[in-house]
Amino acid sequence: MKRFCSHPSILANAVAVVMLVVSGAGCQRTQPLYKDSQLMMGTIIEVISPDRNAAGIAFSEIRRIDDLLSRFKDDSEISRLNREGRLRVSPDTLLVIKKSGQFWQATQGAFDITAAPLIELWGFYDRDYRLPSDSEIQERLALIGFDKIKIDGNMVEFKIDGMKIDLGAIAKGFAIDCAVQELRQAGIDSALLNAGGDIYCLGDKRGIPWSVAIRTGVNLISSGDLKLKDKAVATSGNYEQYFSVDGVRYSHILNPRTGKPAETDSASVTVIADDCLTADALATSVFVMGKDSASKLAERFNARIMTYADVQNNK
């Protein structure tokens, strides 16, 4: 029987850029913390725990999810779906796609996994950056929209030829949640998992909450340390992946409704949520939608949402 990662309903509770680092403040030395890291999902995955077995368990589960959801692995289910346009998928892949659809609805299309053709057009996949013409953008926009995906049982089908999906704004969060589930099943109740800034704090660290500091640019905002226990945190910002032309910065976070980089009122958005999938998706969504959407989405998904200004003011 194939395993699959269960996940709390995001409606019941109602990215991807490295923006967070683990703070070492308050560390006690009476019990060792085991730290390990591996390169997976296009980033560094770090696991910190007093249990020496935690990293191996977490890495194994994250690798399993990456093998399903990566668009850069030719034999992954997402790559096969993008090539064939129609595929029977595993429970995990189906779950992430369905949850992506729920976020698409909740954000009026600001979160949209079908934006892959736009990301490709701007050159963010191969880093061969370019400024596309308005006509090129309009052609790609015809392929965009979660409503152009048909789901029948475990069959996922694109309604229009040329569509592709990218789970980059949600897959790392889901993988971390699945790894946390495996750790709990193994009886491990203390660990911090960091997937390039998508972080989950399982339990506490020797009786005190885990401390996570927010990175909102080239400098670490140490005054914004978060004390977390059994919570996830993720940040999206416009300063990690971008290119500039004539002094204008073009961020990799695109607005799927316009086909252009998000015109944001904040340099970054940080989200604290009950699970990492929700934190991951909301950070991208609010970055695209703007801070005016934060309070409504925070209430719906039982999350705390902070903009760059909030972090600077240490709120």
KESELO-938177 format. One record per residue (C-alpha): residue number from 1; residue in three letters; x negated, y, z. Coordinates in steps of 0.2 Angstrom, whole numbers, padded with zeros to 4 digits. Each point is the difference from the previous one (the first is absolute). Layout:
N
{num->NUM	residuo->ALA	x->X	y->Y	z->Z}
...
This chain:
315
{num->1	residuo->MET	x->0000	y->0000	z->0000}
{num->2	residuo->LYS	x->-0007	y->0017	z->-0005}
{num->3	residuo->ARG	x->-0002	y->0013	z->0014}
{num->4	residuo->PHE	x->0007	y->0017	z->-0001}
{num->5	residuo->CYS	x->-0001	y->0015	z->0011}
{num->6	residuo->SER	x->0016	y->0005	z->0007}
{num->7	residuo->HIS	x->0002	y->0019	z->0003}
{num->8	residuo->PRO	x->0013	y->0011	z->0010}
{num->9	residuo->SER	x->0013	y->0008	z->-0011}
{num->10	residuo->ILE	x->-0005	y->0018	z->-0004}
{num->11	residuo->LEU	x->0018	y->0005	z->-0001}
{num->12	residuo->ALA	x->0003	y->-0007	z->0017}
{num->13	residuo->ASN	x->-0014	y->0011	z->0007}
{num->14	residuo->ALA	x->0008	y->0015	z->-0009}
{num->15	residuo->VAL	x->-0083	y->0006	z->-0047}
{num->16	residuo->ALA	x->-0017	y->-0002	z->-0002}
{num->17	residuo->VAL	x->-0014	y->0010	z->0004}
{num->18	residuo->VAL	x->-0012	y->-0002	z->0015}
{num->19	residuo->MET	x->0005	y->0014	z->0012}
{num->20	residuo->LEU	x->-0001	y->-0008	z->0017}
{num->21	residuo->VAL	x->-0015	y->-0006	z->0011}
{num->22	residuo->VAL	x->0000	y->-0010	z->0016}
{num->23	residuo->SER	x->-0006	y->0011	z->0015}
{num->24	residuo->GLY	x->-0012	y->-0008	z->0013}
{num->25	residuo->ALA	x->0006	y->0011	z->0014}
{num->26	residuo->GLY	x->0004	y->-0008	z->0016}
{num->27	residuo->CYS	x->-0009	y->-0016	z->-0004}
{num->28	residuo->GLN	x->-0003	y->-0012	z->0015}
{num->29	residuo->ARG	x->-0015	y->-0012	z->-0001}
{num->30	residuo->THR	x->0006	y->-0014	z->0012}
{num->31	residuo->GLN	x->0007	y->-0010	z->-0014}
{num->32	residuo->PRO	x->-0008	y->-0001	z->-0018}
{num->33	residuo->LEU	x->0010	y->0006	z->-0015}
{num->34	residuo->TYR	x->-0003	y->-0010	z->-0016}
{num->35	residuo->LYS	x->-0001	y->0010	z->-0016}
{num->36	residuo->ASP	x->0000	y->-0007	z->-0017}
{num->37	residuo->SER	x->0003	y->0008	z->-0017}
{num->38	residuo->GLN	x->0002	y->-0007	z->-0018}
{num->39	residuo->LEU	x->0004	y->0008	z->-0017}
{num->40	residuo->MET	x->0017	y->-0004	z->-0006}
{num->41	residuo->MET	x->0015	y->0009	z->-0008}
{num->42	residuo->GLY	x->-0012	y->0013	z->-0007}
{num->43	residuo->THR	x->-0006	y->0006	z->0017}
{num->44	residuo->ILE	x->-0009	y->-0005	z->0016}
{num->45	residuo->ILE	x->0011	y->-0010	z->0012}
{num->46	residuo->GLU	x->-0005	y->0001	z->0018}
{num->47	residuo->VAL	x->0006	y->-0011	z->0014}
{num->48	residuo->ILE	x->-0005	y->0004	z->0019}
{num->49	residuo->SER	x->0006	y->-0011	z->0014}
{num->50	residuo->PRO	x->-0006	y->-0008	z->0016}
{num->51	residuo->ASP	x->0005	y->-0017	z->-0008}
{num->52	residuo->ARG	x->-0015	y->-0006	z->-0011}
{num->53	residuo->ASN	x->0013	y->-0009	z->-0011}
{num->54	residuo->ALA	x->0010	y->0015	z->-0005}
{num->55	residuo->ALA	x->-0010	y->0005	z->-0015}
{num->56	residuo->GLY	x->0000	y->-0017	z->-0009}
{num->57	residuo->ILE	x->0019	y->-0001	z->0003}
{num->58	residuo->ALA	x->0004	y->0017	z->-0007}
{num->59	residuo->PHE	x->-0012	y->-0001	z->-0015}
{num->60	residuo->SER	x->0008	y->-0016	z->-0005}
{num->61	residuo->GLU	x->0017	y->0007	z->0000}
{num->62	residuo->ILE	x->-0005	y->0016	z->-0008}
{num->63	residuo->ARG	x->-0009	y->-0009	z->-0014}
{num->64	residuo->ARG	x->0016	y->-0011	z->-0003}
{num->65	residuo->ILE	x->0011	y->0016	z->-0002}
{num->66	residuo->ASP	x->-0013	y->0008	z->-0011}
{num->67	residuo->ASP	x->0000	y->-0015	z->-0012}
{num->68	residuo->LEU	x->0018	y->0003	z->-0002}
{num->69	residuo->LEU	x->0002	y->0019	z->-0002}
{num->70	residuo->SER	x->-0016	y->0006	z->-0007}
{num->71	residuo->ARG	x->0002	y->0008	z->-0018}
{num->72	residuo->PHE	x->-0019	y->-0002	z->-0002}
{num->73	residuo->LYS	x->0000	y->-0019	z->0001}
{num->74	residuo->ASP	x->0005	y->-0008	z->-0016}
{num->75	residuo->ASP	x->0008	y->-0015	z->0008}
{num->76	residuo->SER	x->0010	y->0009	z->0013}
{num->77	residuo->GLU	x->0019	y->0001	z->-0001}
{num->78	residuo->ILE	x->0000	y->0018	z->-0003}
{num->79	residuo->SER	x->-0012	y->-0001	z->-0014}
{num->80	residuo->ARG	x->0010	y->-0014	z->-0008}
{num->81	residuo->LEU	x->0016	y->0010	z->0002}
{num->82	residuo->ASN	x->-0008	y->0015	z->-0008}
{num->83	residuo->ARG	x->-0006	y->-0011	z->-0015}
{num->84	residuo->GLU	x->0015	y->-0010	z->-0002}
{num->85	residuo->GLY	x->0014	y->0012	z->0005}
{num->86	residuo->ARG	x->0010	y->-0014	z->0009}
{num->87	residuo->LEU	x->-0006	y->-0012	z->0014}
{num->88	residuo->ARG	x->0007	y->-0011	z->0014}
{num->89	residuo->VAL	x->-0010	y->0007	z->0015}
{num->90	residuo->SER	x->-0004	y->-0007	z->0017}
{num->91	residuo->PRO	x->0010	y->0006	z->0016}
{num->92	residuo->ASP	x->-0014	y->0012	z->0005}
{num->93	residuo->THR	x->-0001	y->0009	z->-0017}
{num->94	residuo->LEU	x->0019	y->0000	z->-0001}
{num->95	residuo->LEU	x->0001	y->0008	z->0017}
{num->96	residuo->VAL	x->-0012	y->0014	z->-0004}
{num->97	residuo->ILE	x->0009	y->0004	z->-0016}
{num->98	residuo->LYS	x->0017	y->0001	z->0008}
{num->99	residuo->LYS	x->-0007	y->0011	z->0014}
{num->100	residuo->SER	x->-0008	y->0011	z->-0013}
{num->101	residuo->GLY	x->0017	y->0002	z->-0007}
{num->102	residuo->GLN	x->0008	y->0005	z->0016}
{num->103	residuo->PHE	x->-0014	y->0014	z->0002}
{num->104	residuo->TRP	x->0004	y->0005	z->-0018}
{num->105	residuo->GLN	x->0018	y->0003	z->0005}
{num->106	residuo->ALA	x->-0004	y->0008	z->0017}
{num->107	residuo->THR	x->-0012	y->0013	z->-0008}
{num->108	residuo->GLN	x->0010	y->0003	z->-0016}
{num->109	residuo->GLY	x->-0014	y->-0007	z->-0011}
{num->110	residuo->ALA	x->-0015	y->0008	z->0008}
{num->111	residuo->PHE	x->-0006	y->-0017	z->0005}
{num->112	residuo->ASP	x->0000	y->-0011	z->-0016}
{num->113	residuo->ILE	x->-0011	y->-0015	z->-0003}
{num->114	residuo->THR	x->0004	y->0001	z->-0019}
{num->115	residuo->ALA	x->-0011	y->0015	z->-0001}
{num->116	residuo->ALA	x->-0015	y->-0011	z->-0006}
{num->117	residuo->PRO	x->0001	y->0006	z->-0019}
{num->118	residuo->LEU	x->-0002	y->0018	z->0007}
{num->119	residuo->ILE	x->-0015	y->-0004	z->0011}
{num->120	residuo->GLU	x->-0007	y->-0008	z->-0015}
{num->121	residuo->LEU	x->0003	y->0015	z->-0012}
{num->122	residuo->TRP	x->-0009	y->0012	z->0012}
{num->123	residuo->GLY	x->-0015	y->-0012	z->0001}
{num->124	residuo->PHE	x->0000	y->-0004	z->0018}
{num->125	residuo->TYR	x->-0002	y->-0019	z->-0002}
{num->126	residuo->ASP	x->-0016	y->0001	z->-0010}
{num->127	residuo->ARG	x->-0005	y->0017	z->0006}
{num->128	residuo->ASP	x->0000	y->0006	z->-0018}
{num->129	residuo->TYR	x->0009	y->0016	z->0005}
{num->130	residuo->ARG	x->0010	y->0010	z->-0013}
{num->131	residuo->LEU	x->0014	y->0013	z->0000}
{num->132	residuo->PRO	x->0014	y->-0008	z->-0010}
{num->133	residuo->SER	x->0012	y->0011	z->-0011}
{num->134	residuo->ASP	x->0018	y->0003	z->0005}
{num->135	residuo->SER	x->0006	y->-0011	z->-0014}
{num->136	residuo->GLU	x->-0011	y->-0014	z->0006}
{num->137	residuo->ILE	x->0006	y->0002	z->0018}
{num->138	residuo->GLN	x->0018	y->-0001	z->-0007}
{num->139	residuo->GLU	x->-0003	y->-0016	z->-0009}
{num->140	residuo->ARG	x->-0006	y->-0008	z->0016}
{num->141	residuo->LEU	x->0014	y->0007	z->0010}
{num->142	residuo->ALA	x->0012	y->-0010	z->-0011}
{num->143	residuo->LEU	x->-0008	y->-0016	z->0008}
{num->144	residuo->ILE	x->0001	y->0007	z->0018}
{num->145	residuo->GLY	x->0014	y->-0004	z->0013}
{num->146	residuo->PHE	x->0003	y->-0015	z->0012}
{num->147	residuo->ASP	x->0018	y->-0001	z->-0008}
{num->148	residuo->LYS	x->-0009	y->-0007	z->-0015}
{num->149	residuo->ILE	x->-0004	y->-0016	z->0009}
{num->150	residuo->LYS	x->0012	y->-0014	z->0001}
{num->151	residuo->ILE	x->0000	y->-0012	z->0014}
{num->152	residuo->ASP	x->0009	y->-0016	z->-0001}
{num->153	residuo->GLY	x->-0004	y->-0012	z->0015}
{num->154	residuo->ASN	x->-0019	y->-0002	z->-0001}
{num->155	residuo->MET	x->0000	y->0006	z->-0019}
{num->156	residuo->VAL	x->-0007	y->0017	z->-0002}
{num->157	residuo->GLU	x->0002	y->0007	z->-0018}
{num->158	residuo->PHE	x->-0004	y->0017	z->-0008}
{num->159	residuo->LYS	x->0014	y->0007	z->-0010}
{num->160	residuo->ILE	x->-0012	y->0010	z->-0012}
{num->161	residuo->ASP	x->-0015	y->-0006	z->-0009}
{num->162	residuo->GLY	x->-0016	y->0008	z->0006}
{num->163	residuo->MET	x->0005	y->0002	z->0018}
{num->164	residuo->LYS	x->-0013	y->-0004	z->0014}
{num->165	residuo->ILE	x->0000	y->0001	z->0019}
{num->166	residuo->ASP	x->-0013	y->0004	z->0012}
{num->167	residuo->LEU	x->0002	y->-0004	z->0019}
{num->168	residuo->GLY	x->-0015	y->0010	z->0005}
{num->169	residuo->ALA	x->0010	y->0011	z->0012}
{num->170	residuo->ILE	x->0008	y->-0014	z->0009}
{num->171	residuo->ALA	x->-0010	y->-0016	z->-0002}
{num->172	residuo->LYS	x->-0014	y->0004	z->0013}
{num->173	residuo->GLY	x->0013	y->0004	z->0013}
{num->174	residuo->PHE	x->0009	y->-0016	z->-0004}
{num->175	residuo->ALA	x->-0016	y->-0010	z->0001}
{num->176	residuo->ILE	x->-0004	y->0007	z->0017}
{num->177	residuo->ASP	x->0017	y->-0004	z->0007}
{num->178	residuo->CYS	x->-0001	y->-0018	z->-0006}
{num->179	residuo->ALA	x->-0017	y->-0002	z->0008}
{num->180	residuo->VAL	x->0007	y->0007	z->0016}
{num->181	residuo->GLN	x->0013	y->-0013	z->-0001}
{num->182	residuo->GLU	x->-0012	y->-0014	z->-0002}
{num->183	residuo->LEU	x->-0011	y->0007	z->0015}
{num->184	residuo->ARG	x->0016	y->0000	z->0011}
{num->185	residuo->GLN	x->0004	y->-0018	z->-0005}
{num->186	residuo->ALA	x->-0018	y->-0004	z->0005}
{num->187	residuo->GLY	x->0003	y->0007	z->0017}
{num->188	residuo->ILE	x->-0011	y->0015	z->-0003}
{num->189	residuo->ASP	x->0007	y->0016	z->0008}
{num->190	residuo->SER	x->-0014	y->0013	z->-0002}
{num->191	residuo->ALA	x->-0007	y->0005	z->-0016}
{num->192	residuo->LEU	x->-0002	y->0015	z->-0011}
{num->193	residuo->LEU	x->0001	y->-0002	z->-0019}
{num->194	residuo->ASN	x->-0006	y->0013	z->-0012}
{num->195	residuo->ALA	x->0003	y->-0001	z->-0019}
{num->196	residuo->GLY	x->-0008	y->0015	z->-0007}
{num->197	residuo->GLY	x->0010	y->0011	z->0012}
{num->198	residuo->ASP	x->0016	y->-0010	z->0001}
{num->199	residuo->ILE	x->-0002	y->-0005	z->0018}
{num->200	residuo->TYR	x->0010	y->-0011	z->0012}
{num->201	residuo->CYS	x->-0004	y->0000	z->0019}
{num->202	residuo->LEU	x->0006	y->-0017	z->0007}
{num->203	residuo->GLY	x->0002	y->0001	z->0019}
{num->204	residuo->ASP	x->-0013	y->0010	z->0009}
{num->205	residuo->LYS	x->-0019	y->0001	z->0003}
{num->206	residuo->ARG	x->-0004	y->-0007	z->0017}
{num->207	residuo->GLY	x->0015	y->0008	z->0008}
{num->208	residuo->ILE	x->0000	y->0017	z->-0009}
{num->209	residuo->PRO	x->0008	y->0005	z->-0017}
{num->210	residuo->TRP	x->-0011	y->-0001	z->-0015}
{num->211	residuo->SER	x->-0007	y->0017	z->-0005}
{num->212	residuo->VAL	x->0001	y->0005	z->-0019}
{num->213	residuo->ALA	x->-0006	y->0016	z->-0006}
{num->214	residuo->ILE	x->0007	y->0008	z->-0016}
{num->215	residuo->ARG	x->-0011	y->0005	z->-0014}
{num->216	residuo->THR	x->0008	y->0014	z->-0011}
{num->217	residuo->GLY	x->-0015	y->0004	z->-0011}
{num->218	residuo->VAL	x->-0018	y->-0001	z->0000}
{num->219	residuo->ASN	x->0000	y->0004	z->0019}
{num->220	residuo->LEU	x->0007	y->-0011	z->0014}
{num->221	residuo->ILE	x->0013	y->0008	z->0010}
{num->222	residuo->SER	x->-0005	y->-0007	z->0017}
{num->223	residuo->SER	x->0013	y->0011	z->0009}
{num->224	residuo->GLY	x->0014	y->-0009	z->-0008}
{num->225	residuo->ASP	x->-0004	y->-0017	z->0008}
{num->226	residuo->LEU	x->0015	y->-0011	z->0001}
{num->227	residuo->LYS	x->0003	y->-0013	z->0014}
{num->228	residuo->LEU	x->0009	y->-0014	z->-0007}
{num->229	residuo->LYS	x->0006	y->-0017	z->0005}
{num->230	residuo->ASP	x->0010	y->-0012	z->-0011}
{num->231	residuo->LYS	x->0002	y->0014	z->-0013}
{num->232	residuo->ALA	x->-0006	y->0003	z->-0018}
{num->233	residuo->VAL	x->-0008	y->0016	z->-0007}
{num->234	residuo->ALA	x->-0004	y->0005	z->-0018}
{num->235	residuo->THR	x->-0005	y->0016	z->-0009}
{num->236	residuo->SER	x->0001	y->0006	z->-0018}
{num->237	residuo->GLY	x->-0009	y->0015	z->-0006}
{num->238	residuo->ASN	x->-0006	y->0009	z->-0016}
{num->239	residuo->TYR	x->-0019	y->0001	z->0004}
{num->240	residuo->GLU	x->-0005	y->-0018	z->-0002}
{num->241	residuo->GLN	x->0003	y->-0004	z->-0018}
{num->242	residuo->TYR	x->0002	y->0015	z->-0012}
{num->243	residuo->PHE	x->-0008	y->0008	z->-0015}
{num->244	residuo->SER	x->-0002	y->0019	z->-0004}
{num->245	residuo->VAL	x->0002	y->0009	z->-0016}
{num->246	residuo->ASP	x->-0004	y->0019	z->-0001}
{num->247	residuo->GLY	x->0001	y->0001	z->0019}
{num->248	residuo->VAL	x->0017	y->-0009	z->0001}
{num->249	residuo->ARG	x->0001	y->-0016	z->0011}
{num->250	residuo->TYR	x->0010	y->-0014	z->-0007}
{num->251	residuo->SER	x->0004	y->-0013	z->0014}
{num->252	residuo->HIS	x->0002	y->-0019	z->-0003}
{num->253	residuo->ILE	x->0017	y->0001	z->0009}
{num->254	residuo->LEU	x->0012	y->0003	z->-0014}
{num->255	residuo->ASN	x->0018	y->0006	z->0001}
{num->256	residuo->PRO	x->0010	y->-0014	z->-0009}
{num->257	residuo->ARG	x->0014	y->0012	z->-0004}
{num->258	residuo->THR	x->-0011	y->0013	z->-0009}
{num->259	residuo->GLY	x->-0014	y->-0011	z->-0006}
{num->260	residuo->LYS	x->-0013	y->0012	z->0007}
{num->261	residuo->PRO	x->-0011	y->0000	z->0016}
{num->262	residuo->ALA	x->0011	y->0005	z->0015}
{num->263	residuo->GLU	x->0001	y->0018	z->0003}
{num->264	residuo->THR	x->-0001	y->-0001	z->0019}
{num->265	residuo->ASP	x->0002	y->0013	z->0015}
{num->266	residuo->SER	x->-0012	y->-0010	z->0010}
{num->267	residuo->ALA	x->-0018	y->-0007	z->-0002}
{num->268	residuo->SER	x->0005	y->-0016	z->0008}
{num->269	residuo->VAL	x->0014	y->-0010	z->0009}
{num->270	residuo->THR	x->-0002	y->-0012	z->0014}
{num->271	residuo->VAL	x->0014	y->-0012	z->0005}
{num->272	residuo->ILE	x->0002	y->-0010	z->0016}
{num->273	residuo->ALA	x->0012	y->-0014	z->-0001}
{num->274	residuo->ASP	x->0005	y->-0017	z->0007}
{num->275	residuo->ASP	x->-0008	y->-0009	z->-0015}
{num->276	residuo->CYS	x->-0014	y->0003	z->-0012}
{num->277	residuo->LEU	x->0011	y->-0002	z->-0016}
{num->278	residuo->THR	x->0011	y->0014	z->0006}
{num->279	residuo->ALA	x->-0014	y->0011	z->0005}
{num->280	residuo->ASP	x->-0009	y->-0003	z->-0017}
{num->281	residuo->ALA	x->0015	y->0004	z->-0010}
{num->282	residuo->LEU	x->0006	y->0015	z->0009}
{num->283	residuo->ALA	x->-0017	y->0008	z->0000}
{num->284	residuo->THR	x->0000	y->0000	z->-0019}
{num->285	residuo->SER	x->0019	y->0005	z->-0001}
{num->286	residuo->VAL	x->-0001	y->0015	z->0011}
{num->287	residuo->PHE	x->-0016	y->0006	z->-0008}
{num->288	residuo->VAL	x->0009	y->0000	z->-0017}
{num->289	residuo->MET	x->0017	y->0007	z->0007}
{num->290	residuo->GLY	x->-0007	y->0013	z->0012}
{num->291	residuo->LYS	x->0001	y->0003	z->0018}
{num->292	residuo->ASP	x->0018	y->0005	z->-0001}
{num->293	residuo->SER	x->0005	y->-0018	z->-0002}
{num->294	residuo->ALA	x->-0010	y->-0006	z->0015}
{num->295	residuo->SER	x->0013	y->0002	z->0014}
{num->296	residuo->LYS	x->0013	y->-0009	z->-0010}
{num->297	residuo->LEU	x->-0011	y->-0015	z->-0005}
{num->298	residuo->ALA	x->-0008	y->0000	z->0018}
{num->299	residuo->GLU	x->0017	y->-0002	z->0007}
{num->300	residuo->ARG	x->0006	y->-0013	z->-0012}
{num->301	residuo->PHE	x->-0015	y->-0011	z->0002}
{num->302	residuo->ASN	x->-0004	y->0003	z->0018}
{num->303	residuo->ALA	x->-0017	y->0008	z->-0004}
{num->304	residuo->ARG	x->-0010	y->0015	z->0005}
{num->305	residuo->ILE	x->-0006	y->0010	z->-0015}
{num->306	residuo->MET	x->-0014	y->0013	z->0001}
{num->307	residuo->THR	x->-0006	y->0012	z->-0013}
{num->308	residuo->TYR	x->-0018	y->0007	z->-0001}
{num->309	residuo->ALA	x->0006	y->0015	z->0010}
{num->310	residuo->ASP	x->0007	y->-0011	z->0014}
{num->311	residuo->VAL	x->-0016	y->-0009	z->0002}
{num->312	residuo->GLN	x->-0010	y->0016	z->0000}
{num->313	residuo->ASN	x->0011	y->0007	z->0014}
{num->314	residuo->ASN	x->-0002	y->-0017	z->0009}
{num->315	residuo->LYS	x->0019	y->-0003	z->0001}
